[in-house]
Amino acid sequence: MSLLWLMPTVTFRFHSATCYIRKNIRSIIIVCSLYQNEWVVCNGGEKAAYTNLPAGDYVFEVKSVYPDGTDSVVNTLAIRILPHWSQTIWFRLCVLLVILLITGYAVHRVRREQRRAKRELLLKHELHISNMEREQEKQIREERENFFLPVWLMSCGLR
């Protein structure tokens, strides 16, 4: 039998069949706790209640002890209390997957931004080198003009 996690109380009702068989002689019902290995004596009780059981597999066992000390057959009922959906392995795996995806995306964005910044820095450097080369060429041209202009003017007789 499977139960959902939202059932806070599990109650078992039972009766002693031996009361009807042995001329209404009262027997002692012994119940095995779902989460303990000890037997609990219920003198004339007709129910066993358990509250706030954690998720897991349990076995409920009942037997009768007759006044002469003999035991009846143990009746068992297997019970599985299903965990809350947030406590299942599938939910935890999905959360882990989402965390990994978010982390991977964040790493991807950071690396992409680093590559963009590196390209931008390289372009700025190339522009700076190009401007420096242009300045050097302009300066060389001016120096050449200043050097050769007087020679040219003299050769033309303008000086």
C-alpha positions as a Python dict, from the first residue, in 0.01 Angstrom:
ca = {
    (1, 'M'): (0, 0, 0),
    (2, 'S'): (138, 342, -91),
    (3, 'L'): (51, 660, 93),
    (4, 'L'): (128, 1019, 5),
    (5, 'W'): (356, 1233, 220),
    (6, 'L'): (71, 1474, 299),
    (7, 'M'): (-117, 1221, 512),
    (8, 'P'): (5, 1324, 857),
    (9, 'T'): (-159, 1039, 1047),
    (10, 'V'): (-180, 670, 966),
    (11, 'T'): (-433, 475, 1174),
    (12, 'F'): (-487, 100, 1168),
    (13, 'R'): (-809, -45, 1306),
    (14, 'F'): (-820, -411, 1390),
    (15, 'H'): (-1010, -651, 1610),
    (16, 'S'): (-929, -980, 1769),
    (17, 'A'): (-1083, -1263, 1575),
    (18, 'T'): (-1015, -1489, 1871),
    (19, 'C'): (-1282, -1310, 2075),
    (20, 'Y'): (-1540, -1479, 1854),
    (21, 'I'): (-1370, -1814, 1829),
    (22, 'R'): (-1285, -1879, 2193),
    (23, 'K'): (-1615, -1801, 2359),
    (24, 'N'): (-1550, -1427, 2397),
    (25, 'I'): (-1230, -1482, 2593),
    (26, 'R'): (-1036, -1159, 2560),
    (27, 'S'): (-695, -1187, 2401),
    (28, 'I'): (-401, -948, 2401),
    (29, 'I'): (-318, -779, 2071),
    (30, 'I'): (47, -704, 2011),
    (31, 'V'): (140, -453, 1743),
    (32, 'C'): (483, -406, 1594),
    (33, 'S'): (564, -39, 1556),
    (34, 'L'): (629, 72, 1199),
    (35, 'Y'): (962, 225, 1278),
    (36, 'Q'): (1074, 27, 1585),
    (37, 'N'): (1158, -339, 1620),
    (38, 'E'): (984, -378, 1955),
    (39, 'W'): (638, -520, 2003),
    (40, 'V'): (384, -296, 2175),
    (41, 'V'): (111, -454, 2384),
    (42, 'C'): (-238, -319, 2326),
    (43, 'N'): (-469, -464, 2590),
    (44, 'G'): (-809, -457, 2428),
    (45, 'G'): (-717, -173, 2192),
    (46, 'E'): (-869, -167, 1847),
    (47, 'K'): (-641, 80, 1673),
    (48, 'A'): (-283, 190, 1632),
    (49, 'A'): (-204, 541, 1512),
    (50, 'Y'): (124, 680, 1384),
    (51, 'T'): (183, 1047, 1309),
    (52, 'N'): (442, 1233, 1102),
    (53, 'L'): (611, 926, 960),
    (54, 'P'): (904, 1005, 733),
    (55, 'A'): (901, 875, 378),
    (56, 'G'): (1008, 513, 345),
    (57, 'D'): (901, 150, 354),
    (58, 'Y'): (738, 9, 666),
    (59, 'V'): (580, -319, 772),
    (60, 'F'): (282, -320, 1011),
    (61, 'E'): (250, -649, 1199),
    (62, 'V'): (-28, -771, 1427),
    (63, 'K'): (-57, -1091, 1626),
    (64, 'S'): (-272, -1215, 1909),
    (65, 'V'): (-148, -1373, 2227),
    (66, 'Y'): (-397, -1603, 2391),
    (67, 'P'): (-438, -1625, 2768),
    (68, 'D'): (-256, -1958, 2767),
    (69, 'G'): (49, -1785, 2611),
    (70, 'T'): (23, -1919, 2255),
    (71, 'D'): (62, -1681, 1961),
    (72, 'S'): (-153, -1653, 1657),
    (73, 'V'): (-29, -1609, 1303),
    (74, 'V'): (139, -1273, 1241),
    (75, 'N'): (-58, -1061, 996),
    (76, 'T'): (153, -811, 804),
    (77, 'L'): (82, -511, 587),
    (78, 'A'): (359, -349, 382),
    (79, 'I'): (330, 28, 360),
    (80, 'R'): (528, 273, 151),
    (81, 'I'): (504, 640, 235),
    (82, 'L'): (598, 836, -74),
    (83, 'P'): (827, 1136, -27),
    (84, 'H'): (732, 1496, -100),
    (85, 'W'): (803, 1577, -464),
    (86, 'S'): (1090, 1804, -362),
    (87, 'Q'): (1258, 1514, -182),
    (88, 'T'): (1260, 1278, -480),
    (89, 'I'): (1577, 1193, -669),
    (90, 'W'): (1423, 1319, -995),
    (91, 'F'): (1363, 1663, -849),
    (92, 'R'): (1717, 1679, -713),
    (93, 'L'): (1860, 1570, -1047),
    (94, 'C'): (1654, 1837, -1225),
    (95, 'V'): (1774, 2102, -981),
    (96, 'L'): (2132, 1989, -1036),
    (97, 'L'): (2082, 2001, -1412),
    (98, 'V'): (1937, 2353, -1393),
    (99, 'I'): (2228, 2467, -1175),
    (100, 'L'): (2477, 2317, -1421),
    (101, 'L'): (2301, 2481, -1716),
    (102, 'I'): (2297, 2821, -1546),
    (103, 'T'): (2662, 2786, -1449),
    (104, 'G'): (2755, 2677, -1801),
    (105, 'Y'): (2566, 2968, -1952),
    (106, 'A'): (2733, 3212, -1712),
    (107, 'V'): (3077, 3074, -1799),
    (108, 'H'): (2992, 3097, -2169),
    (109, 'R'): (2884, 3463, -2131),
    (110, 'V'): (3198, 3553, -1936),
    (111, 'R'): (3424, 3389, -2193),
    (112, 'R'): (3237, 3557, -2479),
    (113, 'E'): (3273, 3893, -2308),
    (114, 'Q'): (3644, 3828, -2252),
    (115, 'R'): (3692, 3742, -2622),
    (116, 'R'): (3504, 4058, -2722),
    (117, 'A'): (3714, 4271, -2488),
    (118, 'K'): (4031, 4109, -2621),
    (119, 'R'): (3926, 4178, -2983),
    (120, 'E'): (3838, 4537, -2892),
    (121, 'L'): (4174, 4587, -2722),
    (122, 'L'): (4354, 4438, -3023),
    (123, 'L'): (4165, 4673, -3258),
    (124, 'K'): (4250, 4973, -3039),
    (125, 'H'): (4613, 4867, -3039),
    (126, 'E'): (4615, 4826, -3419),
    (127, 'L'): (4450, 5169, -3455),
    (128, 'H'): (4708, 5322, -3224),
    (129, 'I'): (4996, 5159, -3421),
    (130, 'S'): (4840, 5277, -3748),
    (131, 'N'): (4809, 5634, -3615),
    (132, 'M'): (5169, 5625, -3496),
    (133, 'E'): (5289, 5501, -3837),
    (134, 'R'): (5086, 5776, -4006),
    (135, 'E'): (5241, 6037, -3775),
    (136, 'Q'): (5589, 5901, -3846),
    (137, 'E'): (5526, 5914, -4222),
    (138, 'K'): (5396, 6271, -4193),
    (139, 'Q'): (5697, 6372, -3990),
    (140, 'I'): (5936, 6205, -4237),
    (141, 'R'): (5758, 6377, -4528),
    (142, 'E'): (5783, 6716, -4357),
    (143, 'E'): (6150, 6663, -4281),
    (144, 'R'): (6215, 6556, -4640),
    (145, 'E'): (6028, 6860, -4773),
    (146, 'N'): (6219, 7087, -4538),
    (147, 'F'): (6546, 6927, -4643),
    (148, 'F'): (6486, 6921, -5019),
    (149, 'L'): (6286, 7243, -5057),
    (150, 'P'): (6585, 7473, -5011),
    (151, 'V'): (6789, 7260, -5256),
    (152, 'W'): (6511, 7273, -5511),
    (153, 'L'): (6464, 7645, -5464),
    (154, 'M'): (6835, 7702, -5519),
    (155, 'S'): (6837, 7494, -5828),
    (156, 'C'): (6549, 7694, -5967),
    (157, 'G'): (6724, 8013, -5877),
    (158, 'L'): (6449, 8131, -5648),
    (159, 'R'): (6660, 8194, -5355),
}
